[in-house]
C-alpha cells in the first residue's frame, strides 16, 4: 500500500508560486510529485481566488472611510 503524503499549506504555496512564476508547469509539478494535474490546478485556482479576495476592500473599511468623509464634509459646512 502506498504511503499517503500530506501536503502542507507552505509546500502547496511554493508549488503554486513556481507555476505562477512560470518556472514550472502544472504537468511538470504533477509528474515530479506523483499528483494528478487536476489536484495541482485546484491548488492554483484556490490560491488565486484567495489572493483576489485579499485585494478586495473590506466592508468595514469601506464604511469607516465613508463615515470619515461624511465627518469631514460636515465640518467644512459648519464653518
Backbone as CSV, one residue per row, in Angstrom:
resi,resn,N_x,N_y,N_z,CA_x,CA_y,CA_z,C_x,C_y,C_z
1,UNK,0.844,-1.192,0.000,0.000,0.000,0.000,0.885,1.251,0.000
2,UNK,0.598,2.181,-0.864,1.395,3.404,-0.990,1.146,4.333,0.189
3,UNK,2.209,4.980,0.592,2.106,5.940,1.695,1.435,7.218,1.186
4,UNK,0.480,7.726,1.941,-0.213,8.956,1.574,0.619,10.131,2.068
5,UNK,0.966,11.019,1.149,1.766,12.186,1.519,0.831,13.344,1.836
6,UNK,1.066,13.970,2.940,0.268,15.112,3.350,1.021,16.377,2.948
7,UNK,0.344,17.241,2.227,0.957,18.471,1.737,0.610,19.623,2.668
8,UNK,1.627,20.298,3.152,1.399,21.471,3.998,0.991,22.649,3.118
9,UNK,0.374,23.629,3.734,-0.014,24.833,3.003,1.225,25.523,2.427
10,UNK,2.307,25.509,3.167,3.548,26.143,2.698,4.073,25.447,1.452
11,UNK,4.079,24.133,1.460,4.585,23.388,0.304,3.672,23.615,-0.907
12,UNK,2.368,23.605,-0.680,1.428,23.873,-1.774,1.669,25.272,-2.344
13,UNK,1.848,26.251,-1.460,2.085,27.631,-1.906,3.375,27.722,-2.708
14,UNK,4.416,27.022,-2.267,5.680,27.023,-3.007,5.487,26.467,-4.417
15,UNK,4.738,25.383,-4.516,4.469,24.770,-5.819,3.655,25.710,-6.694
16,UNK,2.618,26.299,-6.115,1.762,27.227,-6.876,2.575,28.417,-7.364
17,UNK,3.426,28.961,-6.525,4.245,30.103,-6.921,5.209,29.738,-8.049
18,UNK,5.733,28.519,-8.043,6.581,28.064,-9.149,5.793,28.124,-10.457
19,UNK,4.553,27.699,-10.386,3.706,27.677,-11.581,3.371,29.100,-12.017
20,UNK,2.991,29.944,-11.076,2.625,31.316,-11.411,3.816,32.120,-11.929
21,UNK,4.985,31.809,-11.428,6.202,32.496,-11.900,6.723,31.883,-13.194
22,UNK,6.044,30.867,-13.657,6.363,30.165,-14.899,7.736,29.501,-14.875
23,UNK,8.195,29.131,-13.675,9.437,28.367,-13.600,9.153,26.867,-13.674
24,UNK,7.852,26.525,-13.630,7.426,25.145,-13.766,5.989,25.142,-14.286
25,UNK,5.533,23.989,-14.760,4.159,23.885,-15.244,3.367,22.940,-14.351
26,UNK,2.059,22.998,-14.484,1.194,22.094,-13.721,1.564,20.648,-14.034
27,UNK,1.784,20.354,-15.292,2.136,18.985,-15.705,3.466,18.550,-15.087
28,UNK,4.476,19.425,-15.152,5.790,19.092,-14.588,5.702,18.829,-13.089
29,UNK,5.040,19.720,-12.384,4.905,19.570,-10.927,4.140,18.295,-10.596
30,UNK,3.097,18.032,-11.360,2.293,16.824,-11.134,3.144,15.568,-11.286
31,UNK,3.922,15.519,-12.351,4.780,14.346,-12.594,5.849,14.197,-11.515
32,UNK,6.485,15.302,-11.158,7.562,15.264,-10.165,7.081,14.805,-8.797
33,UNK,5.828,15.090,-8.492,5.315,14.803,-7.154,4.239,13.723,-7.128
34,UNK,4.061,13.039,-8.250,3.083,11.958,-8.367,1.678,12.423,-7.940
35,UNK,1.277,13.551,-8.524,-0.034,14.130,-8.247,-0.840,14.211,-9.532
36,UNK,-2.140,14.248,-9.391,-2.996,14.457,-10.555,-2.916,15.930,-10.951
37,UNK,-2.794,16.216,-12.233,-2.758,17.617,-12.670,-3.974,18.407,-12.194
38,UNK,-5.125,17.757,-12.129,-6.334,18.452,-11.670,-6.210,18.887,-10.207
39,UNK,-5.503,18.098,-9.407,-5.301,18.466,-7.999,-4.402,19.695,-7.891
40,UNK,-3.324,19.694,-8.657,-2.402,20.833,-8.639,-3.107,22.077,-9.176
41,UNK,-3.877,21.923,-10.246,-4.612,23.065,-10.805,-5.618,23.600,-9.790
42,UNK,-6.219,22.733,-9.006,-7.152,23.177,-7.953,-6.420,24.013,-6.912
43,UNK,-5.176,23.642,-6.587,-4.374,24.448,-5.661,-4.142,25.838,-6.237
44,UNK,-3.799,25.886,-7.522,-3.555,27.170,-8.181,-4.817,28.022,-8.147
45,UNK,-5.945,27.418,-8.519,-7.215,28.152,-8.554,-7.591,28.680,-7.178
46,UNK,-7.418,27.862,-6.149,-7.726,28.270,-4.780,-6.819,29.410,-4.337
47,UNK,-5.538,29.305,-4.660,-4.558,30.324,-4.304,-4.911,31.662,-4.948
48,UNK,-5.216,31.626,-6.227,-5.543,32.858,-6.959,-6.835,33.463,-6.421
49,UNK,-7.820,32.633,-6.160,-9.087,33.132,-5.628,-8.879,33.773,-4.250
50,UNK,-8.066,33.156,-3.420,-7.770,33.713,-2.103,-7.035,35.036,-2.208
51,UNK,-6.128,35.128,-3.159,-5.407,36.378,-3.378,-6.322,37.483,-3.845
52,UNK,-7.266,37.131,-4.707,-8.239,38.108,-5.196,-9.094,38.628,-4.044
53,UNK,-9.498,37.722,-3.169,-10.314,38.117,-2.016,-9.552,39.076,-1.103
54,UNK,-8.266,38.830,-0.927,-7.490,39.682,-0.030,-7.290,41.078,-0.589
55,UNK,-7.453,41.241,-1.889,-7.293,42.555,-2.503,-8.583,43.369,-2.523
56,UNK,-9.693,42.726,-2.222,-10.967,43.436,-2.218,-11.069,44.306,-0.971
57,UNK,-11.782,45.402,-1.108,-11.989,46.293,0.029,-12.928,45.604,1.007
58,UNK,-12.560,45.595,2.259,-13.412,45.004,3.283,-14.559,45.958,3.567
59,UNK,-15.710,45.396,3.815,-16.907,46.202,4.070,-16.689,47.153,5.238
60,UNK,-16.061,46.680,6.296,-15.837,47.538,7.466,-14.904,48.700,7.117
61,UNK,-13.917,48.451,6.255,-13.016,49.514,5.819,-13.758,50.552,4.986
62,UNK,-14.641,50.079,4.119,-15.416,50.983,3.264,-16.341,51.849,4.114
63,UNK,-16.971,51.256,5.114,-17.869,52.009,5.997,-17.082,53.055,6.778
64,UNK,-15.933,52.681,7.298,-15.106,53.620,8.054,-14.665,54.780,7.167
65,UNK,-14.285,54.488,5.931,-13.870,55.540,5.012,-15.044,56.466,4.707
66,UNK,-16.214,55.902,4.473,-17.416,56.690,4.192,-17.745,57.596,5.376
67,UNK,-17.718,57.054,6.585,-18.020,57.841,7.778,-17.021,58.978,7.960
68,UNK,-15.754,58.734,7.673,-14.727,59.766,7.770,-14.995,60.890,6.776
69,UNK,-15.378,60.521,5.554,-15.679,61.524,4.535,-16.888,62.364,4.926
70,UNK,-17.912,61.731,5.472,-19.108,62.453,5.925,-18.738,63.425,7.037
71,UNK,-17.927,62.969,7.974,-17.487,63.810,9.086,-16.726,65.037,8.572
72,UNK,-15.823,64.820,7.610,-15.056,65.926,7.042,-15.956,66.910,6.300
73,UNK,-16.910,66.401,5.551,-17.832,67.279,4.820,-18.693,68.099,5.781
74,UNK,-19.144,67.477,6.851,-19.970,68.192,7.835,-19.164,69.277,8.520
75,UNK,-17.901,69.006,8.797,-17.083,70.019,9.464,-16.808,71.189,8.517
76,UNK,-16.696,70.936,7.232,-16.484,72.007,6.255,-17.727,72.901,6.145
77,UNK,-18.897,72.314,6.201,-20.141,73.064,6.074,-20.520,73.841,7.334
78,UNK,-20.017,73.408,8.467,-20.380,74.077,9.710,-19.465,75.267,10.021
79,UNK,-18.457,75.479,9.251,-17.525,76.598,9.499,-18.043,77.883,9.016
